[in-house]
Every structure is written in C-alpha cells, then in structure tokens.
Amino acid sequence: MARAARAPRTSRATGDVLVRAVNITKAFHGNEVLKGIDLTVHGGEVVCLLGPSGSGKTTFLRCINLLESIDGGRIWVDGELMGYREDEKGQLHTLGDKQIAAQRREIGMVFQRFNLFPHKTALENVIEAPTQVKGISKSKAKERAVELLASVGLADKPAAYPGALSGGQQQRVAIARALAMDPKLMLFDEPTSALDPELVGEVLRVMRQLADTGMTMIVVTHEMEFAREVADHVVFMDAGVVCEEGPPDEVLGNPKNERTRSFLRRMHNAEERDAATADDVPDTGLEGVGLPPA
C-alpha cells in the first residue's frame, strides 16, 4: 500500500549553526572509513544519519564527541573547534585531556548498549555525572534526576537496578542520564538496535518528546518512520561518503541517488516483513509524558 504523504512541517532549526563538520576523514589500519564528510546542523534541528552498516555513521558520530580522533578536517560545536587548537599559521594542536573532557561534557550521547552502572540504581546512574563531573550537590542532582526519570516514564523506578529493568527501560535511564548534564547537543547511536521489537516504541516516543523541546539531535538510526516523522534533515551515507541529504520528504520520498534508492527499497521490504508479523507495541504509559525544562 502506498504511504500517504504527510503535510510539510516547519523546521525546528533556530537559524544558528550549532554543529559544523568540514571535510572529515578517518581511517583504521589503512581502511578509510570517512572520506571527506561535511555536515551543518542548526540549533533545535533533528538530523538523522541513515545508511547501511559499515557506512561510517557511528564513526562520524564518535568523532563529533571526541571518542575518536579525526585524521583530517575540522569539527566545530557551538563555534568551538573540537579537540584541537588552531594557531595563527593554521596548524592544529591537540588539546589536553582536561580540555577535551570539558568539551565532551557539553554533548550527551546515547549508545546502542545502555552502558549503565549495574551496581547503581536508576537514580544513582543519573546523578553520577552531575555530582562527580560538574560538582552539583547531591540534593540538587537528585531533584533533577527524579524529574528526568519521570519525564521518560520511569517515575516509579528510581530505586531499580539495571538488571531489574527491561532493555527499553534501561535505554530510557540512559537518556535521562545524558540529559542530566544539560547538554547543548544530543547524539544517538542506533539507540533501539539492541532492543526487542516490542520495546522500540517506548524509546522512540521519548526521543520524539525530546525533539519537541527544541533539543538539537543527531541520530544514527534504521528506524525509517522516526526519520520521516521527526527529522528536519536526513543524511544518507554509504562507504564513508554522503551520497544524498535534504528534507526527509525529499530524501526518503523521492531520492535522487541510486544507492539511496536501493537502501530504501531494502528497508521498505524489511518494514513490510516486520509489519506482517509484529504484535502491537504495548502501552508503556508514556503518552502525554513531557520532559521538564532544563
């Protein structure tokens, strides 16, 4: 059945550039993974990075957050050159560990695996970074953590340990943990890929709510419906290059590049197979839940 066209919506972008990447290159053991990536993200914008496995999406995301060093190019976040200082001759000098840590704390990241501390409760996981890294008092951090856990539908789980939570619940704790640092940018690396199908919807709902608050988000995902409905800008990557980018209605609805069209055909066939066998996503009580103000 043909998909009904959705009405065009106004972009969330505020007009100010928050992230700018220019000619990013990266290789591992001689294998060139990123081959000159350019990307501009405006404040308040949601950008989805799409593409087959091995296309360089996750590596690029990790370069933005300084979890990987770049071999060439420049990345700026909120006007600040990431990971390096550039001298008057244009030469780059690597920043020290403390300076890199200071830059990284402005960026929240949610991984495929939840990476929660198994010996700490949900509440303790959320307050760990604000108290240890930012020096916020435990009482203030707890107050904020309670708000954040409620905002992701886990008001009744502050004392639960990760082992007692479902995958979807653990990922929602991970989102609350990232938000506890009050980041200016959120990066998501396939946040639903490790979840059982019936748990995907609860995480995507929280991400939709977060987008609606105006948070700038870069999301690596294979969730095509999320990209169609939530993204302001879609970037399709393959073999370390950007093949096509633009509004979701254009890239997903009328792709120009043959590699994009081939990828979307495969994803569409996979969606149809899943739809034929999947049960309805259970109600998780997240409808109407909103994220608190920063």
Secondary structure as GFF3:
##gff-version 3
##sequence-region A 1 294
A	DSSP	beta_strand	17	28	.	.	.	ID=ss1
A	DSSP	beta_strand	31	42	.	.	.	ID=ss2
A	DSSP	beta_strand	46	50	.	.	.	ID=ss3
A	DSSP	alpha_helix	57	64	.	.	.	ID=ss4
A	DSSP	beta_strand	72	77	.	.	.	ID=ss5
A	DSSP	beta_strand	80	81	.	.	.	ID=ss6
A	DSSP	beta_strand	84	86	.	.	.	ID=ss7
A	DSSP	beta_strand	92	94	.	.	.	ID=ss8
A	DSSP	alpha_helix	97	104	.	.	.	ID=ss9
A	DSSP	beta_strand	107	110	.	.	.	ID=ss10
A	DSSP	alpha_helix	122	132	.	.	.	ID=ss11
A	DSSP	alpha_helix	138	151	.	.	.	ID=ss12
A	DSSP	three_ten_helix	162	164	.	.	.	ID=ss13
A	DSSP	alpha_helix	167	179	.	.	.	ID=ss14
A	DSSP	beta_strand	185	189	.	.	.	ID=ss15
A	DSSP	alpha_helix	197	212	.	.	.	ID=ss16
A	DSSP	beta_strand	217	220	.	.	.	ID=ss17
A	DSSP	alpha_helix	224	230	.	.	.	ID=ss18
A	DSSP	beta_strand	233	238	.	.	.	ID=ss19
A	DSSP	beta_strand	241	246	.	.	.	ID=ss20
A	DSSP	alpha_helix	248	251	.	.	.	ID=ss21
A	DSSP	alpha_helix	258	277	.	.	.	ID=ss22
###
